[in-house]
Amino acid sequence: MKNNIQGKSNNQFYKKTEEYGSASIETLSKSYLEIIKSLGEDPDREGLQKTPERIAKAMQFMTQGYNQDAEAVVRGAMFTEECSEMVIVKDIEIYSMCEHHMLPFYGRAHVAYIPNGKIVGLSKIARVVDIFARRLQVQERLTQQVLHCLDNTLKPHGVAVVIEASHLCMMMRGVQKQNSVTTTSAFTGQFQEMQTRNEFINLIAARLSK
């Protein structure tokens, strides 16, 4: 199933194509139709007639990481480089789904590694974060998965990952704490040494002047 979205940019036409698995969309749509009925709503009223399919497509998009190989993404953009200084990509936006209540959590990821003869295209670090975030998750596992992916592929001197996120399962229900932020971290190699770890923490906390 494809949705084609056409637009005009810089006087050039472009086409954006989104692909969905038709069988999966049909199955999910039927399930969400029953959920809407169970909530006491009328799925035939105007505003809800296409809602089951919309939710199905949204869920397929938000869990597309199951069909993607993060390690393959890294291996496809690795380069030999004699660099041994810390590389940091910080403030990577994350949007994921808590597996306990199927509610979103969102925030920022900060990722660093110390090369050991190999570097990776910077955008691929953000891509790795997205691949693991686009699954039913817990923040603790997400942090570890990003770390292990980079550690297994790049074989660096060390990897550091810190994620800060707000969870709607705490904000909309339960304790309903609107300002709480959960921070998780994971370190390997040289980042287990306090001096290197502190350098990383100081750099992601800093707002460097332009």
Short mmCIF file of the C-alpha atoms (twelve columns), coordinates in Angstrom:
data_MODEL
# 
_entry.id   MODEL 
# 
loop_
_atom_site.group_PDB 
_atom_site.id 
_atom_site.type_symbol 
_atom_site.label_atom_id 
_atom_site.label_alt_id 
_atom_site.label_comp_id 
_atom_site.label_asym_id 
_atom_site.label_seq_id 
_atom_site.Cartn_x 
_atom_site.Cartn_y 
_atom_site.Cartn_z 
_atom_site.pdbx_PDB_model_num 
ATOM 1   C CA . MET A 1   0.000   0.000  0.000  1 
ATOM 2   C CA . LYS A 2   1.429   3.396  -0.963 1 
ATOM 3   C CA . ASN A 3   0.476   6.965  -0.194 1 
ATOM 4   C CA . ASN A 4   1.841   9.492  -2.651 1 
ATOM 5   C CA . ILE A 5   2.289   13.050 -1.426 1 
ATOM 6   C CA . GLN A 6   3.159   15.592 -4.067 1 
ATOM 7   C CA . GLY A 7   4.434   19.081 -3.471 1 
ATOM 8   C CA . LYS A 8   6.481   21.844 -4.995 1 
ATOM 9   C CA . SER A 9   9.850   23.036 -3.702 1 
ATOM 10  C CA . ASN A 10  12.285  25.412 -5.428 1 
ATOM 11  C CA . ASN A 11  10.062  25.232 -8.523 1 
ATOM 12  C CA . GLN A 12  10.687  21.471 -8.749 1 
ATOM 13  C CA . PHE A 13  8.047   18.821 -8.203 1 
ATOM 14  C CA . TYR A 14  8.846   15.965 -5.878 1 
ATOM 15  C CA . LYS A 15  7.022   12.890 -4.737 1 
ATOM 16  C CA . LYS A 16  7.136   11.377 -1.274 1 
ATOM 17  C CA . THR A 17  6.085   7.754  -1.109 1 
ATOM 18  C CA . GLU A 18  5.134   6.032  2.126  1 
ATOM 19  C CA . GLU A 19  4.791   2.257  1.993  1 
ATOM 20  C CA . TYR A 20  2.663   0.148  4.329  1 
ATOM 21  C CA . GLY A 21  2.150   -3.587 4.588  1 
ATOM 22  C CA . SER A 22  -1.435  -4.058 3.368  1 
ATOM 23  C CA . ALA A 23  -2.064  -7.268 5.311  1 
ATOM 24  C CA . SER A 24  -0.784  -5.747 8.529  1 
ATOM 25  C CA . ILE A 25  -2.816  -2.571 8.038  1 
ATOM 26  C CA . GLU A 26  -5.985  -4.598 7.484  1 
ATOM 27  C CA . THR A 27  -5.414  -6.702 10.618 1 
ATOM 28  C CA . LEU A 28  -4.574  -3.698 12.773 1 
ATOM 29  C CA . SER A 29  -7.523  -1.708 11.441 1 
ATOM 30  C CA . LYS A 30  -9.963  -4.442 12.422 1 
ATOM 31  C CA . SER A 31  -8.444  -4.610 15.899 1 
ATOM 32  C CA . TYR A 32  -8.669  -0.852 16.421 1 
ATOM 33  C CA . LEU A 33  -12.245 -0.857 15.169 1 
ATOM 34  C CA . GLU A 34  -13.122 -3.281 17.966 1 
ATOM 35  C CA . ILE A 35  -11.209 -1.182 20.495 1 
ATOM 36  C CA . ILE A 36  -13.189 1.914  19.509 1 
ATOM 37  C CA . LYS A 37  -16.436 -0.033 19.926 1 
ATOM 38  C CA . SER A 38  -15.286 -1.339 23.320 1 
ATOM 39  C CA . LEU A 39  -14.651 2.211  24.496 1 
ATOM 40  C CA . GLY A 40  -18.337 2.976  23.897 1 
ATOM 41  C CA . GLU A 41  -17.822 5.094  20.788 1 
ATOM 42  C CA . ASP A 42  -19.649 4.871  17.485 1 
ATOM 43  C CA . PRO A 43  -17.068 3.930  14.805 1 
ATOM 44  C CA . ASP A 44  -19.544 4.913  12.091 1 
ATOM 45  C CA . ARG A 45  -19.750 8.565  13.032 1 
ATOM 46  C CA . GLU A 46  -18.000 10.912 10.633 1 
ATOM 47  C CA . GLY A 47  -14.915 11.700 12.708 1 
ATOM 48  C CA . LEU A 48  -14.123 8.044  13.410 1 
ATOM 49  C CA . GLN A 49  -14.894 6.335  10.112 1 
ATOM 50  C CA . LYS A 50  -11.270 6.291  8.939  1 
ATOM 51  C CA . THR A 51  -9.679  6.325  12.378 1 
ATOM 52  C CA . PRO A 52  -8.920  2.567  12.597 1 
ATOM 53  C CA . GLU A 53  -6.887  2.730  9.378  1 
ATOM 54  C CA . ARG A 54  -5.173  5.945  10.459 1 
ATOM 55  C CA . ILE A 55  -4.111  4.388  13.766 1 
ATOM 56  C CA . ALA A 56  -2.936  1.249  11.978 1 
ATOM 57  C CA . LYS A 57  -0.715  3.259  9.642  1 
ATOM 58  C CA . ALA A 58  0.587   5.361  12.532 1 
ATOM 59  C CA . MET A 59  1.487   2.268  14.558 1 
ATOM 60  C CA . GLN A 60  3.198   0.629  11.607 1 
ATOM 61  C CA . PHE A 61  5.257   3.788  11.111 1 
ATOM 62  C CA . MET A 62  6.098   4.104  14.806 1 
ATOM 63  C CA . THR A 63  7.288   0.497  15.011 1 
ATOM 64  C CA . GLN A 64  9.138   0.322  11.698 1 
ATOM 65  C CA . GLY A 65  12.406  -0.328 13.548 1 
ATOM 66  C CA . TYR A 66  11.534  -4.016 13.749 1 
ATOM 67  C CA . ASN A 67  12.175  -4.281 10.012 1 
ATOM 68  C CA . GLN A 68  15.507  -2.434 10.039 1 
ATOM 69  C CA . ASP A 69  19.025  -3.641 10.837 1 
ATOM 70  C CA . ALA A 70  20.928  -1.023 12.832 1 
ATOM 71  C CA . GLU A 71  24.275  -2.798 12.568 1 
ATOM 72  C CA . ALA A 72  23.940  -3.001 8.775  1 
ATOM 73  C CA . VAL A 73  23.318  0.760  8.689  1 
ATOM 74  C CA . VAL A 74  26.570  1.384  10.580 1 
ATOM 75  C CA . ARG A 75  28.616  -1.074 8.510  1 
ATOM 76  C CA . GLY A 76  27.382  0.605  5.332  1 
ATOM 77  C CA . ALA A 77  28.962  3.920  6.323  1 
ATOM 78  C CA . MET A 78  32.216  2.979  8.069  1 
ATOM 79  C CA . PHE A 79  35.482  4.612  7.017  1 
ATOM 80  C CA . THR A 80  39.118  4.052  7.927  1 
ATOM 81  C CA . GLU A 81  40.477  7.102  9.728  1 
ATOM 82  C CA . GLU A 82  43.360  7.631  12.125 1 
ATOM 83  C CA . CYS A 83  41.329  9.502  14.682 1 
ATOM 84  C CA . SER A 84  41.380  8.767  18.383 1 
ATOM 85  C CA . GLU A 85  39.528  11.765 19.804 1 
ATOM 86  C CA . MET A 86  36.032  11.598 21.231 1 
ATOM 87  C CA . VAL A 87  33.201  11.965 18.712 1 
ATOM 88  C CA . ILE A 88  29.878  13.166 20.146 1 
ATOM 89  C CA . VAL A 89  26.462  13.553 18.569 1 
ATOM 90  C CA . LYS A 90  24.181  15.136 21.133 1 
ATOM 91  C CA . ASP A 91  20.573  16.273 21.357 1 
ATOM 92  C CA . ILE A 92  19.293  13.540 19.038 1 
ATOM 93  C CA . GLU A 93  15.509  13.722 19.239 1 
ATOM 94  C CA . ILE A 94  13.846  10.438 20.174 1 
ATOM 95  C CA . TYR A 95  10.220  9.373  19.980 1 
ATOM 96  C CA . SER A 96  9.357   5.896  21.163 1 
ATOM 97  C CA . MET A 97  6.491   3.822  22.563 1 
ATOM 98  C CA . CYS A 98  6.516   2.447  26.100 1 
ATOM 99  C CA . GLU A 99  5.793   -1.263 25.892 1 
ATOM 100 C CA . HIS A 100 3.969   -1.309 29.235 1 
ATOM 101 C CA . HIS A 101 1.123   1.083  28.390 1 
ATOM 102 C CA . MET A 102 1.613   1.725  24.657 1 
ATOM 103 C CA . LEU A 103 2.037   5.442  25.344 1 
ATOM 104 C CA . PRO A 104 4.830   7.590  23.891 1 
ATOM 105 C CA . PHE A 105 7.997   8.702  25.560 1 
ATOM 106 C CA . TYR A 106 10.174  11.360 24.013 1 
ATOM 107 C CA . GLY A 107 13.368  13.266 24.676 1 
ATOM 108 C CA . ARG A 108 17.008  13.439 23.635 1 
ATOM 109 C CA . ALA A 109 19.864  11.007 23.204 1 
ATOM 110 C CA . HIS A 110 23.553  11.881 23.504 1 
ATOM 111 C CA . VAL A 111 25.954  9.399  21.929 1 
ATOM 112 C CA . ALA A 112 29.754  9.356  21.864 1 
ATOM 113 C CA . TYR A 113 32.510  6.983  20.833 1 
ATOM 114 C CA . ILE A 114 36.302  7.008  20.740 1 
ATOM 115 C CA . PRO A 115 37.450  5.684  17.337 1 
ATOM 116 C CA . ASN A 116 39.839  2.788  16.997 1 
ATOM 117 C CA . GLY A 117 40.758  3.072  13.325 1 
ATOM 118 C CA . LYS A 118 37.160  3.313  12.096 1 
ATOM 119 C CA . ILE A 119 34.632  6.147  12.081 1 
ATOM 120 C CA . VAL A 120 31.002  6.202  10.942 1 
ATOM 121 C CA . GLY A 121 28.969  8.833  9.122  1 
ATOM 122 C CA . LEU A 122 27.474  11.086 11.779 1 
ATOM 123 C CA . SER A 123 23.912  10.808 10.483 1 
ATOM 124 C CA . LYS A 124 24.100  7.052  10.953 1 
ATOM 125 C CA . ILE A 125 24.419  7.499  14.724 1 
ATOM 126 C CA . ALA A 126 21.103  9.322  14.769 1 
ATOM 127 C CA . ARG A 127 19.725  6.636  12.449 1 
ATOM 128 C CA . VAL A 128 20.723  3.901  14.895 1 
ATOM 129 C CA . VAL A 129 18.902  5.711  17.689 1 
ATOM 130 C CA . ASP A 130 15.773  5.987  15.510 1 
ATOM 131 C CA . ILE A 131 15.819  2.313  14.534 1 
ATOM 132 C CA . PHE A 132 15.792  1.133  18.119 1 
ATOM 133 C CA . ALA A 133 13.382  3.869  19.243 1 
ATOM 134 C CA . ARG A 134 10.840  2.847  16.584 1 
ATOM 135 C CA . ARG A 135 9.926   -0.287 18.504 1 
ATOM 136 C CA . LEU A 136 7.949   -1.060 21.629 1 
ATOM 137 C CA . GLN A 137 10.541  -0.095 24.198 1 
ATOM 138 C CA . VAL A 138 11.678  0.655  27.684 1 
ATOM 139 C CA . GLN A 139 14.218  3.440  28.006 1 
ATOM 140 C CA . GLU A 140 16.728  1.217  29.784 1 
ATOM 141 C CA . ARG A 141 16.816  -1.302 26.926 1 
ATOM 142 C CA . LEU A 142 16.936  1.421  24.276 1 
ATOM 143 C CA . THR A 143 20.047  2.884  25.901 1 
ATOM 144 C CA . GLN A 144 21.795  -0.499 25.946 1 
ATOM 145 C CA . GLN A 145 20.819  -1.371 22.368 1 
ATOM 146 C CA . VAL A 146 22.327  1.815  20.939 1 
ATOM 147 C CA . LEU A 147 25.507  1.230  22.933 1 
ATOM 148 C CA . HIS A 148 25.920  -2.411 21.910 1 
ATOM 149 C CA . CYS A 149 25.229  -1.680 18.241 1 
ATOM 150 C CA . LEU A 150 28.052  0.857  18.009 1 
ATOM 151 C CA . ASP A 151 30.371  -1.232 20.174 1 
ATOM 152 C CA . ASN A 152 29.833  -4.376 18.084 1 
ATOM 153 C CA . THR A 153 30.300  -2.692 14.705 1 
ATOM 154 C CA . LEU A 154 32.941  0.000  15.199 1 
ATOM 155 C CA . LYS A 155 34.987  -1.850 17.835 1 
ATOM 156 C CA . PRO A 156 35.953  1.536  19.311 1 
ATOM 157 C CA . HIS A 157 37.955  2.341  22.419 1 
ATOM 158 C CA . GLY A 158 34.667  3.128  24.119 1 
ATOM 159 C CA . VAL A 159 31.013  4.117  23.675 1 
ATOM 160 C CA . ALA A 160 28.799  6.337  25.829 1 
ATOM 161 C CA . VAL A 161 25.044  6.775  25.600 1 
ATOM 162 C CA . VAL A 162 22.850  9.026  27.736 1 
ATOM 163 C CA . ILE A 163 19.096  9.354  27.165 1 
ATOM 164 C CA . GLU A 164 16.806  11.890 28.822 1 
ATOM 165 C CA . ALA A 165 13.100  11.353 28.261 1 
ATOM 166 C CA . SER A 166 9.618   12.259 29.452 1 
ATOM 167 C CA . HIS A 167 7.082   9.444  29.629 1 
ATOM 168 C CA . LEU A 168 3.398   10.034 28.953 1 
ATOM 169 C CA . CYS A 169 2.563   6.963  31.035 1 
ATOM 170 C CA . MET A 170 3.719   9.055  34.020 1 
ATOM 171 C CA . MET A 171 2.285   12.337 32.769 1 
ATOM 172 C CA . MET A 172 -1.198  11.368 31.511 1 
ATOM 173 C CA . ARG A 173 -2.028  8.551  33.935 1 
ATOM 174 C CA . GLY A 174 -0.764  7.020  37.152 1 
ATOM 175 C CA . VAL A 175 1.203   9.524  39.226 1 
ATOM 176 C CA . GLN A 176 0.543   12.315 36.657 1 
ATOM 177 C CA . LYS A 177 3.861   14.083 37.209 1 
ATOM 178 C CA . GLN A 178 4.244   16.600 34.390 1 
ATOM 179 C CA . ASN A 179 7.841   17.693 34.916 1 
ATOM 180 C CA . SER A 180 9.601   14.421 35.629 1 
ATOM 181 C CA . VAL A 181 12.472  13.391 33.358 1 
ATOM 182 C CA . THR A 182 14.077  9.952  33.303 1 
ATOM 183 C CA . THR A 183 17.809  9.709  32.573 1 
ATOM 184 C CA . THR A 184 19.561  6.472  31.634 1 
ATOM 185 C CA . SER A 185 23.212  5.936  30.747 1 
ATOM 186 C CA . ALA A 186 25.538  3.195  29.572 1 
ATOM 187 C CA . PHE A 187 29.311  3.158  29.056 1 
ATOM 188 C CA . THR A 188 31.969  0.839  27.663 1 
ATOM 189 C CA . GLY A 189 35.749  0.934  27.352 1 
ATOM 190 C CA . GLN A 190 37.481  4.201  28.139 1 
ATOM 191 C CA . PHE A 191 34.200  5.807  29.171 1 
ATOM 192 C CA . GLN A 192 34.273  3.617  32.258 1 
ATOM 193 C CA . GLU A 193 37.221  5.734  33.412 1 
ATOM 194 C CA . MET A 194 35.996  8.677  35.466 1 
ATOM 195 C CA . GLN A 195 38.095  11.320 33.685 1 
ATOM 196 C CA . THR A 196 36.803  10.355 30.217 1 
ATOM 197 C CA . ARG A 197 33.245  9.987  31.454 1 
ATOM 198 C CA . ASN A 198 33.347  13.418 33.096 1 
ATOM 199 C CA . GLU A 199 34.661  14.986 29.871 1 
ATOM 200 C CA . PHE A 200 31.702  13.482 27.997 1 
ATOM 201 C CA . ILE A 201 29.177  14.616 30.607 1 
ATOM 202 C CA . ASN A 202 30.593  18.145 30.623 1 
ATOM 203 C CA . LEU A 203 30.475  18.366 26.828 1 
ATOM 204 C CA . ILE A 204 26.868  17.238 26.485 1 
ATOM 205 C CA . ALA A 205 25.846  19.609 29.272 1 
ATOM 206 C CA . ALA A 206 27.606  22.576 27.691 1 
ATOM 207 C CA . ARG A 207 25.935  24.961 25.297 1 
ATOM 208 C CA . LEU A 208 28.870  25.956 23.132 1 
ATOM 209 C CA . SER A 209 28.890  29.545 21.883 1 
ATOM 210 C CA . LYS A 210 28.428  30.096 18.159 1 
# 
